[in-house]
Amino acid sequence: MKKLIVLTYILLVIMFIGCAGKDNEQNSLQDNQGNEESSVVTEAVQQEELPEEEEELVLSFVGDVMFDRSVAAFIKSKGADYIFEGYEKHFRASDIVFANLETSVCSRGEPEEEKEYTFRSSPKLVPFLKKYNFLAVSIANNHAMDYGREAFREGLGILKENGIAYGGGGYSKKEALEGAVIEKKGLRIGFIAFTGVVPSVDWYAGKNRSGIIGGYKVHEPEVLEAVSSLKERCDILVVSMHWGKEGQTEPRQQEKELAHKLVDAGADVVMGHHPHVVQSAELYDDRLILYSLGNFIFTTSYARISNNTIMATAHFDKNGKLKKTEAVPGIINSGRPVPMDELQGKEFVDYLNKQNINIELQHKL
């Protein structure tokens, strides 16, 4: 009898422990499920709270680019990539880099006899422009036809073959005045160029003649009409101007007046060059004016100020509105631009911001 009682007691204990274990297991599963649900809810809330990063269009602007003289010598000894490596990460971060192609690009022709300086760059270097995001160049300047009209046409063909848009010239005046349109990130970016520095009237494009487009006072109605017309076909319009006086650190009143008229006609960015020094910037009607970007890929100058350069970078939102403008200051050394160190760069950007008209460029490292 005692054995039966003991056995019964042991069975009851085992049953109690088993039930308790199941209850604990069930509670544990419920707790885990609750934790998982809580984690999912927390993650959903966090995802909802995180702002979605808006896609930007990044356009960058530099001054004079050419691959002749000492630049050609450095390319021969170090390779073409050497010229671009200093600013490579900034080129890569840009959707389009705009520049003034201050040279003829050809393998034929003879230099203009009456010109003191003539530049010719090898066609083999054009693919490197494309490689580093130089997708649009101005050919409206006083060196584009240094080796004659036939060589100029050769250069147009080479740019086309490499998928690089050009502004300010063409096989005819009609083509030159139409400008170019590039599509990026759902936006149409227009590009057109003019020059107020022309060595000879023979350089002008005509109805059936290749050449460049003038930007003097006498050409103003034609210039503004072309700008207005191109604006109708694009969301953001970049206008390149070859103007000003060499070595002068501030734009003249005539450049300021024309820049404002260009914006009124539809320009969203006006990029200037020819003075070979960096000049002030301005925000006019919320549009960016860069009066002179100076030299960029160029021979080292005896004038120290001409060796200072910048890459100006403009950020636009999905509607084509300008959000911010940055500057990457640099030094031209051994034929190539290299970004300044942090201290030197800050000093140069501070100097520019003191000259600037109602805009402060952000120093970008």
C-alpha positions in Angstrom: 0.0 0.0 0.0 2.8 2.4 0.9 4.6 1.6 -2.3 1.4 2.4 -4.3 1.1 5.8 -2.5 4.7 6.6 -3.2 4.4 5.6 -6.8 1.2 7.7 -7.2 3.0 10.7 -5.6 6.0 10.4 -8.1 3.6 10.3 -11.0 1.8 13.4 -9.8 5.1 15.3 -9.5 6.2 14.3 -13.0 2.9 15.5 -14.4 3.1 18.8 -12.6 6.7 19.5 -13.8 5.6 18.6 -17.4 2.7 21.0 -17.3 4.8 23.7 -15.9 7.4 23.2 -18.6 4.8 23.5 -21.3 3.4 26.7 -19.8 6.9 28.2 -19.6 7.6 27.2 -23.2 4.3 28.7 -24.3 5.1 31.9 -22.4 8.5 32.0 -23.9 7.1 31.6 -27.4 4.6 34.4 -26.7 7.4 36.6 -25.4 9.6 36.0 -28.4 6.7 36.6 -30.7 5.9 39.8 -28.9 9.6 40.9 -29.2 9.6 40.1 -32.9 6.4 42.1 -33.4 7.8 44.9 -31.4 11.0 44.8 -33.4 9.1 44.9 -36.7 7.0 47.8 -35.5 10.1 49.7 -34.3 11.9 49.1 -37.6 8.9 50.3 -39.5 8.7 53.4 -37.4 12.4 54.0 -37.9 12.1 53.6 -41.7 9.2 56.0 -41.7 11.1 58.6 -39.7 14.2 58.5 -41.9 14.0 61.2 -44.7 14.4 59.8 -48.2 17.6 61.1 -49.8 16.7 63.3 -52.7 18.6 62.7 -56.0 20.6 65.7 -57.1 22.0 66.8 -60.4 25.6 67.9 -60.0 27.1 70.2 -62.6 30.7 71.3 -62.4 32.5 74.2 -64.2 36.2 74.8 -64.9 38.1 77.4 -67.0 40.6 77.0 -69.8 41.7 73.5 -70.9 44.4 72.8 -73.4 47.0 70.1 -74.1 49.8 71.9 -75.9 53.2 73.2 -75.0 54.4 72.2 -71.5 51.2 70.3 -70.9 51.9 68.1 -73.9 55.4 67.5 -72.6 54.1 66.3 -69.2 51.5 64.1 -70.9 54.3 62.5 -73.1 56.4 61.7 -70.0 53.7 60.8 -67.5 50.6 59.8 -69.5 47.3 61.6 -70.1 45.7 60.4 -66.9 48.3 62.3 -64.9 46.7 65.6 -66.0 43.3 64.7 -64.6 44.3 62.7 -61.5 44.3 65.6 -59.0 40.6 66.3 -59.4 39.6 62.8 -60.4 37.2 62.2 -57.4 35.5 65.5 -58.1 35.1 64.7 -61.8 33.6 61.3 -60.9 31.1 63.0 -58.5 29.8 65.3 -61.2 27.1 64.4 -63.7 28.6 66.8 -66.3 31.9 68.8 -66.2 31.8 72.0 -68.4 35.0 73.6 -69.7 36.4 76.0 -72.2 38.5 74.1 -74.7 41.1 76.8 -75.3 42.8 75.0 -78.2 42.3 73.6 -81.7 42.0 69.8 -81.7 43.5 68.5 -84.9 46.3 66.8 -86.7 46.4 69.0 -89.8 46.6 72.7 -90.7 49.1 75.5 -90.2 49.2 78.0 -87.4 47.8 81.4 -88.0 50.7 83.6 -89.0 49.8 86.8 -87.2 49.0 85.2 -83.9 51.5 85.3 -81.0 50.2 82.2 -79.4 48.7 79.3 -81.2 47.5 76.0 -79.5 47.0 72.6 -81.1 46.1 69.5 -79.0 46.2 65.9 -80.1 42.9 64.2 -81.1 44.2 61.2 -79.0 43.5 63.2 -75.8 39.8 63.8 -76.5 38.7 60.4 -75.2 40.3 61.4 -71.8 37.9 64.3 -71.6 35.0 61.9 -71.9 36.6 59.5 -69.5 36.6 62.2 -66.8 33.1 63.4 -67.4 33.9 66.5 -69.5 30.7 66.1 -71.5 30.4 69.7 -72.8 33.0 72.2 -74.0 33.0 75.7 -75.3 34.7 76.2 -78.6 33.8 79.9 -78.8 37.2 81.4 -78.0 40.3 83.0 -79.6 42.2 79.6 -80.0 39.6 77.3 -81.5 40.6 78.1 -85.1 44.4 78.6 -84.5 45.2 76.1 -87.3 42.6 77.1 -89.8 39.0 76.2 -90.8 39.8 72.7 -92.1 41.5 71.8 -88.8 38.6 73.3 -86.9 36.1 71.1 -88.8 38.3 68.1 -88.0 38.1 69.0 -84.3 34.3 69.2 -84.5 34.2 65.7 -85.9 36.5 64.3 -83.2 34.3 65.8 -80.4 31.2 64.3 -82.0 32.8 60.9 -82.3 33.6 60.9 -78.6 30.2 62.0 -77.5 31.2 65.4 -76.3 28.8 68.3 -76.8 30.2 71.6 -77.9 28.8 75.1 -77.9 29.7 78.4 -79.6 30.6 77.0 -83.0 29.8 74.5 -85.6 29.7 73.5 -89.3 27.3 76.4 -89.8 26.0 79.5 -88.0 22.6 77.8 -87.7 24.1 74.8 -85.9 26.2 77.0 -83.6 23.1 79.1 -82.5 21.0 76.0 -81.8 23.3 74.9 -78.9 23.3 71.4 -77.4 21.0 69.6 -75.0 22.2 66.7 -72.7 19.7 64.6 -70.6 20.7 63.6 -67.1 18.6 62.2 -64.3 15.4 63.2 -65.9 16.5 66.8 -66.6 17.4 68.4 -69.9 20.6 70.6 -69.6 21.1 73.1 -72.4 24.5 74.4 -73.4 25.5 77.3 -75.6 28.6 79.6 -75.9 29.7 82.9 -77.3 32.9 84.9 -77.5 33.7 88.5 -77.2 37.4 87.8 -78.2 37.7 87.0 -81.9 41.1 87.4 -83.7 39.6 87.8 -87.2 36.1 88.3 -88.7 37.0 85.3 -90.9 36.5 83.1 -87.8 32.8 83.8 -87.7 30.4 81.0 -88.7 28.1 81.7 -91.7 25.2 80.1 -93.5 27.4 77.6 -95.3 30.7 78.2 -93.4 32.0 76.6 -90.3 33.2 78.9 -87.5 32.4 80.4 -84.1 29.7 82.8 -82.7 30.5 86.3 -81.6 29.4 87.8 -78.3 30.3 91.5 -78.7 27.8 94.3 -78.1 26.8 94.3 -81.8 25.8 90.6 -81.5 23.7 91.1 -78.3 20.2 90.8 -79.9 21.2 87.6 -81.7 22.8 86.2 -78.5 19.8 86.8 -76.3 17.4 85.4 -78.9 19.5 82.2 -79.1 19.6 81.9 -75.3 15.8 82.4 -75.1 15.1 79.9 -77.8 17.3 77.2 -76.3 15.7 77.7 -72.8 12.4 76.6 -74.3 14.0 73.1 -75.0 15.7 72.5 -71.6 15.2 72.6 -67.9 18.6 74.1 -67.0 20.6 76.3 -69.3 24.3 76.9 -69.1 25.7 79.8 -71.1 29.5 80.0 -71.6 31.1 83.4 -72.3 34.6 84.2 -73.5 35.0 87.8 -72.4 36.8 90.2 -70.1 40.3 91.5 -69.9 43.4 89.3 -69.4 44.9 89.5 -65.9 42.1 91.6 -64.4 40.8 90.2 -61.1 37.3 91.8 -61.3 34.7 91.7 -64.1 34.1 94.9 -66.0 30.7 96.7 -65.9 29.9 95.5 -69.4 30.3 91.9 -68.4 28.0 92.4 -65.4 25.4 94.0 -67.6 25.5 91.3 -70.2 25.4 88.5 -67.6 22.2 89.9 -66.1 20.7 90.1 -69.6 21.6 86.5 -70.2 19.9 85.4 -67.0 16.8 87.5 -67.9 16.8 85.7 -71.3 16.8 82.2 -69.6 20.3 81.3 -68.5 20.5 79.4 -65.2 24.4 79.4 -65.1 26.7 81.8 -66.8 30.3 80.6 -66.9 33.1 83.0 -68.0 36.7 82.7 -69.1 39.5 84.5 -70.9 41.0 86.7 -68.1 43.2 83.7 -67.0 42.5 84.5 -63.4 39.6 83.6 -61.1 37.1 86.4 -60.7 34.1 86.9 -58.5 30.8 85.1 -58.6 27.2 86.4 -58.3 23.7 85.2 -57.6 21.3 87.2 -59.8 17.6 86.3 -59.6 18.7 83.0 -58.0 20.9 82.2 -61.0 24.6 81.5 -60.8 27.1 83.8 -62.6 30.8 82.8 -62.6 32.5 85.7 -64.2 35.9 84.0 -64.8 37.0 80.5 -63.8 40.6 81.2 -64.7 42.9 78.5 -66.1 42.5 74.8 -65.3 44.5 72.4 -67.4 47.1 74.9 -68.6 50.7 75.8 -68.7 52.2 77.1 -65.4 52.2 80.9 -65.5 54.8 83.4 -64.3 51.9 85.3 -62.7 51.2 83.4 -59.5 47.6 84.5 -59.5 47.0 82.8 -62.8 48.0 79.5 -61.3 45.2 79.6 -58.8 42.1 77.9 -60.1 38.7 76.5 -59.0 36.2 73.9 -59.9 32.8 75.4 -59.2 30.1 72.8 -58.5 26.4 73.5 -58.6 23.8 71.2 -57.0 20.2 71.2 -58.5 17.1 69.5 -57.2 14.8 67.3 -59.3 13.0 70.4 -60.5 16.1 72.1 -61.7 16.3 74.6 -58.8 19.8 75.6 -57.6 20.4 74.3 -54.0 24.0 75.1 -53.3 27.3 76.0 -54.9 30.7 74.7 -53.9 34.3 75.5 -54.9 37.2 73.2 -55.0 40.3 75.5 -55.1 43.5 74.3 -56.7 47.0 75.1 -57.9 48.2 74.5 -61.5 51.6 72.8 -61.2 53.5 70.7 -63.8 50.8 71.1 -66.3 47.9 70.0 -64.2 45.5 71.3 -61.5 45.8 69.8 -58.0 43.4 70.8 -55.1 44.9 73.1 -52.5 45.4 71.8 -49.0 42.7 72.6 -46.5 44.3 75.8 -45.0 45.4 77.2 -48.4 42.1 76.3 -49.9 40.1 78.0 -47.2 42.2 81.2 -47.6 41.5 81.3 -51.3 37.8 80.6 -51.0 37.6 83.3 -48.3 39.4 85.7 -50.6 36.8 84.9 -53.4 33.9 85.3 -51.1 35.0 88.8 -50.2 35.0 89.6 -53.9 31.7 87.8 -54.6 28.4 89.6 -55.1 25.7 88.3 -52.7 26.8 84.6 -52.8 29.1 82.6 -50.6 30.8 79.6 -52.1 31.2 76.6 -49.9 34.7 75.2 -49.6 34.7 71.6 -50.8 37.6 69.4 -49.9 
